[in-house]
Structure formats: structure tokens, C-alpha cells
Amino acid sequence: MASVNELVERAGLAIESWQGTSELPAIPEDWQRREEELTARLREKHGHAKAWQLTERQGELVARLLEDSIVTGELLTLPRSRRARTSS
């Protein structure tokens, strides 16, 4: 199985920075409030749809996995590698 580094390289990208989401600053309260308002509106409009319901269940599962440290969130910054820029 290919590593993340190998897959990134094959895609013509390069990892500029890599950090766990646990290292990121807390999400601002205003941002959280706006996200909750938007989600509520979308739920009103699409909550009956099977796709929405599946997405909700999957989101809850991922949240539990993150909370229990079974998986980790990772943030990678991937600018195009020089090789990809010169061949474009």
C-alpha cells in the first residue's frame, strides 16, 4: 500500500506543511454559530433526503472516532511541486 507521501508525490504535489488538527487553534464561537445556523437551514430543506441522513450518520461516526482518538484529523498544505509547475 502506498504511503500518503508517495501518493502526494505521484499527484505532482509536495507537502509544504503537515499538522494534526488537534494542534490547530479553537474554532471561533462566531464561526461555530454561523455553521450551526447554516446546518439547521440545510437540514430543514434536505433533512428528509436519504443522502442527507446518510451524511449525518457518517459525520456522527467520524466525530466519535476522532473523539475516541481512533483516528486523527490531519491538515496538509500541498502546493504544486516544481516539477508539476514546469510541466504545465
C-alpha positions in Angstrom: 0.0 0.0 0.0 1.3 3.4 -1.0 2.1 6.0 1.8 0.5 9.4 1.9 3.9 10.8 0.9 4.1 8.6 -2.2 0.5 9.4 -3.3 1.1 13.1 -2.9 4.3 12.8 -5.0 2.6 10.8 -7.7 -0.1 13.5 -7.9 2.6 16.1 -8.7 2.3 17.7 -5.3 4.6 18.4 -2.4 3.8 18.5 1.3 4.6 22.0 2.5 3.3 21.6 6.0 1.6 18.8 7.9 -0.1 19.2 11.3 -2.7 17.4 13.4 -6.0 19.2 13.7 -5.6 18.9 17.5 -2.7 21.4 17.1 -4.9 24.0 15.4 -6.5 26.8 17.4 -10.0 26.5 18.6 -12.8 27.4 16.2 -14.1 30.9 17.0 -17.6 30.9 18.6 -19.0 33.2 15.8 -17.8 30.7 13.2 -19.4 27.8 15.1 -22.7 29.8 15.5 -22.8 30.5 11.8 -22.1 26.9 10.9 -24.9 25.7 13.2 -27.3 28.2 11.6 -26.4 27.1 8.1 -26.6 23.4 9.0 -30.1 24.0 10.5 -31.3 25.6 7.3 -29.9 22.9 5.2 -31.4 20.2 7.5 -34.8 21.9 7.1 -34.5 21.8 3.3 -32.8 18.5 2.8 -33.3 16.5 6.1 -35.8 14.2 4.5 -33.4 13.1 1.8 -31.6 9.7 2.2 -28.3 11.3 1.2 -28.6 13.9 4.0 -29.5 11.3 6.5 -26.5 9.1 5.5 -24.2 12.1 5.6 -25.4 12.9 9.2 -24.8 9.3 10.3 -21.3 9.3 8.8 -20.5 12.6 10.3 -21.5 11.4 13.7 -19.4 8.3 13.3 -16.3 10.3 12.3 -16.9 12.6 15.2 -16.9 9.6 17.6 -13.8 8.1 16.0 -12.0 11.5 16.4 -13.3 11.9 20.0 -12.1 8.5 21.0 -8.7 9.0 19.2 -9.3 6.0 17.0 -8.5 8.3 14.0 -6.8 11.7 13.8 -7.5 14.7 11.7 -4.6 15.9 9.7 -4.1 19.2 7.8 -1.7 19.1 4.8 -0.7 22.1 2.8 0.0 20.8 -0.7 1.3 23.4 -3.2 2.1 22.1 -6.7 5.6 20.7 -6.8 8.2 22.5 -9.0 8.1 19.6 -11.4 4.3 19.9 -11.9 4.6 23.7 -12.3 7.2 23.5 -15.0 5.4 20.8 -17.0 2.1 22.6 -17.0 
